[in-house]
Amino acid sequence: MDSFSLLSFLALSLFVSPALSTNSEGNALHALRSRFSDPTNVLQSWDPTLVNPCTWFHVTCDSNNHVIRLDLGNSNISGTLGPELGQLQHLQYLELYRNDIGGKLPKELGNLKSLVSMDLYDNRFDGEIPKSFAKMKSLRFLRLNNNKLTGSIPRELTTLSHLNVFDVSNNDLCGTIPVDGPFAKFPMESFENTRLNGPELKGLVPYDFGC
């Protein structure tokens, strides 16, 4: 390859690489949009032909054009979540509260290692809280209240040392309330109107009553 061809190739690589990196996040968000019903056109600006999703409404990016925030709280959307959300590796805030979103919580959400806050309250999510949520070591706020979640609280969540707020009230959860790790400081209001028992006694093997 002569010097001119090499320079041309390098220039093309520099031009293409950023587009590819942001396009993967755009593809993930567009896949999410395809799962939603959006009667008030909140997601109208989510144009899949645009390489960079940072220009879309309700999406915030950092200086490197990585999606770090998704704000769709109280947006009158319904539908389900899918595994594609786990591709947003730089996401720090996931705000989907007060909508009509249902179905299972994807275990792939656990791949969001940079996530600080996840607000999914006031929806119709059912099924169990994924154990994979324990992989989100930066998580500080986890609000899942006012849904239809079942099963017990995964004991793996006791390893989330930075977790400051945890609310699962008004769900159909059962079993006992952990006391280890951050759970030692959560008020009982975080567990109101569920079938949870406890808190469990330290030193005893937790028993999931009624699960």
C-alpha positions as CSV (number, residue, x, y, z in Angstrom):
1,M,0.0,0.0,0.0
2,D,1.5,3.4,-1.0
3,S,1.7,6.3,1.3
4,F,-1.3,8.1,-0.2
5,S,-3.5,5.0,0.1
6,L,-2.4,4.5,3.7
7,L,-3.2,8.0,4.6
8,S,-6.6,7.7,2.9
9,F,-7.3,4.5,4.9
10,L,-6.4,6.1,8.2
11,A,-8.5,9.1,7.5
12,L,-11.5,6.9,6.7
13,S,-11.0,4.9,9.8
14,L,-10.9,8.0,12.0
15,F,-14.2,9.1,10.3
16,V,-16.0,5.8,10.6
17,S,-15.0,4.6,14.1
18,P,-16.9,7.2,16.2
19,A,-20.0,6.6,14.1
20,L,-19.9,2.9,14.7
21,S,-19.5,3.3,18.4
22,T,-22.4,5.6,18.8
23,N,-24.6,3.8,16.3
24,S,-24.6,0.6,18.5
25,E,-26.2,2.7,21.2
26,G,-28.6,4.2,18.7
27,N,-29.6,0.8,17.5
28,A,-30.2,-0.3,21.1
29,L,-32.5,2.6,21.7
30,H,-34.3,2.2,18.5
31,A,-34.9,-1.5,19.4
32,L,-36.3,-0.2,22.7
33,R,-38.6,2.2,20.9
34,S,-40.0,-0.6,18.7
35,R,-41.2,-2.3,21.9
36,F,-43.1,0.8,23.1
37,S,-46.5,2.2,22.3
38,D,-46.1,5.9,22.2
39,P,-49.5,7.6,21.7
40,T,-48.3,11.1,22.5
41,N,-45.2,10.9,20.2
42,V,-42.7,11.4,23.0
43,L,-40.2,9.4,20.9
44,Q,-40.8,11.1,17.6
45,S,-37.2,12.5,17.5
46,W,-35.7,8.9,17.8
47,D,-34.7,8.7,14.1
48,P,-32.8,5.5,13.3
49,T,-31.3,7.2,10.2
50,L,-29.3,9.5,12.4
51,V,-25.9,8.0,13.5
52,N,-25.8,9.9,16.8
53,P,-28.6,9.3,19.3
54,C,-27.4,12.3,21.3
55,T,-29.6,14.6,19.2
56,W,-32.7,12.7,20.3
57,F,-35.1,14.2,23.0
58,H,-34.9,12.5,26.4
59,V,-31.4,11.2,25.7
60,T,-28.3,12.7,27.4
61,C,-24.8,12.0,26.3
62,D,-21.3,12.7,27.6
63,S,-18.5,14.6,25.8
64,N,-17.6,11.3,24.0
65,N,-21.1,10.9,22.6
66,H,-21.9,8.0,24.9
67,V,-25.5,7.7,26.2
68,I,-25.4,8.4,29.9
69,R,-29.0,9.2,30.7
70,L,-32.5,8.1,29.5
71,D,-35.4,10.2,30.8
72,L,-38.7,8.8,29.9
73,G,-40.5,9.2,33.2
74,N,-44.2,10.0,33.1
75,S,-44.3,9.8,29.3
76,N,-47.5,7.8,28.8
77,I,-45.7,4.9,27.1
78,S,-46.5,1.3,27.4
79,G,-44.9,-2.0,26.2
80,T,-42.0,-4.0,27.5
81,L,-38.2,-3.8,28.0
82,G,-35.8,-6.0,26.1
83,P,-32.2,-7.2,26.4
84,E,-30.9,-4.4,24.1
85,L,-30.9,-2.0,27.1
86,G,-27.9,-3.9,28.4
87,Q,-25.8,-2.6,25.5
88,L,-25.9,1.0,26.9
89,Q,-22.6,0.4,28.8
90,H,-22.1,4.0,29.8
91,L,-25.7,4.6,31.0
92,Q,-25.8,6.2,34.5
93,Y,-29.5,7.1,34.9
94,L,-32.5,5.0,33.7
95,E,-35.7,6.9,34.4
96,L,-38.9,5.0,33.2
97,Y,-41.2,5.8,36.2
98,R,-44.9,6.4,36.0
99,N,-45.7,4.7,32.7
100,D,-47.5,1.6,31.7
101,I,-44.5,-0.7,31.0
102,G,-45.0,-4.3,31.9
103,G,-43.4,-7.7,31.5
104,K,-40.3,-9.1,33.0
105,L,-37.2,-7.1,34.1
106,P,-34.5,-8.2,31.6
107,K,-31.5,-9.8,33.3
108,E,-29.3,-7.9,30.9
109,L,-29.9,-4.7,32.9
110,G,-27.2,-6.1,35.2
111,N,-24.7,-5.3,32.4
112,L,-25.1,-1.6,33.1
113,K,-22.0,-1.3,35.3
114,S,-22.0,2.5,35.3
115,L,-25.7,2.8,36.4
116,V,-26.2,5.1,39.4
117,S,-30.0,5.3,39.5
118,M,-32.8,3.1,38.2
119,D,-36.3,4.4,38.6
120,L,-38.9,1.9,37.3
121,Y,-41.6,2.6,39.9
122,D,-45.3,3.0,39.0
123,N,-45.4,0.6,36.1
124,R,-46.7,-3.0,35.6
125,F,-43.5,-5.0,35.8
126,D,-44.0,-8.6,36.9
127,G,-41.8,-11.6,37.6
128,E,-38.8,-11.7,39.9
129,I,-36.1,-9.1,40.5
130,P,-33.1,-10.4,38.5
131,K,-30.1,-11.6,40.6
132,S,-27.9,-9.9,37.9
133,F,-28.8,-6.5,39.4
134,A,-26.0,-7.3,41.9
135,K,-23.5,-6.6,39.1
136,M,-24.4,-2.9,39.1
137,K,-21.8,-2.0,41.7
138,S,-22.2,1.8,41.2
139,L,-26.0,1.7,41.9
140,R,-27.2,4.1,44.5
141,F,-30.9,4.4,43.9
142,L,-33.2,1.5,43.0
143,R,-36.9,2.2,43.0
144,L,-39.2,-0.6,41.9
145,N,-42.2,0.2,44.0
146,N,-45.8,0.1,42.7
147,N,-45.4,-2.8,40.3
148,K,-46.4,-6.4,40.2
149,L,-43.1,-8.1,41.1
150,T,-43.1,-11.5,42.7
151,G,-40.6,-13.8,44.4
152,S,-38.1,-12.8,47.1
153,I,-35.4,-10.1,47.3
154,P,-32.2,-11.6,45.8
155,R,-29.6,-11.9,48.6
156,E,-27.0,-11.0,46.0
157,L,-28.2,-7.4,46.3
158,T,-26.7,-7.2,49.8
159,T,-23.3,-6.7,48.0
160,L,-24.3,-3.3,46.6
161,S,-22.3,-1.3,49.0
162,H,-23.2,2.1,47.5
163,L,-27.0,1.5,47.5
164,N,-28.6,4.4,49.4
165,V,-32.2,4.1,48.4
166,F,-34.1,0.8,47.8
167,D,-37.9,0.8,47.5
168,V,-40.0,-2.3,46.6
169,S,-43.2,-1.3,48.4
170,N,-46.5,-2.2,46.8
171,N,-45.5,-5.3,45.0
172,D,-46.3,-9.0,45.6
173,L,-42.8,-9.9,46.9
174,C,-42.5,-12.6,49.6
175,G,-39.9,-14.1,51.8
176,T,-37.8,-12.3,54.4
177,I,-36.1,-8.9,54.3
178,P,-32.3,-9.0,54.2
179,V,-30.3,-7.2,56.9
180,D,-26.8,-7.4,55.5
181,G,-24.9,-4.7,53.6
182,P,-27.0,-1.7,52.7
183,F,-30.2,-3.3,53.8
184,A,-29.4,-2.5,57.4
185,K,-30.3,1.1,56.8
186,F,-33.4,1.0,54.7
187,P,-36.6,2.0,56.4
188,M,-39.5,-0.4,56.7
189,E,-41.6,1.9,54.4
190,S,-39.4,0.5,51.6
191,F,-41.1,-2.9,52.0
192,E,-44.7,-1.8,52.8
193,N,-47.7,-3.5,51.2
194,T,-45.9,-6.7,50.2
195,R,-45.8,-10.2,51.5
196,L,-42.3,-9.8,52.9
197,N,-41.6,-10.9,56.5
198,G,-38.9,-9.7,58.7
199,P,-36.4,-8.3,58.9
200,E,-34.6,-11.6,59.2
201,L,-32.5,-12.3,62.3
202,K,-28.7,-11.9,61.8
203,G,-26.9,-15.2,62.0
204,L,-29.8,-17.3,60.8
205,V,-30.3,-18.8,57.4
206,P,-33.1,-16.7,55.6
207,Y,-36.3,-18.6,55.1
208,D,-38.6,-17.4,52.3
209,F,-42.0,-17.6,54.0
210,G,-44.8,-17.9,51.6
211,C,-42.7,-17.9,48.4
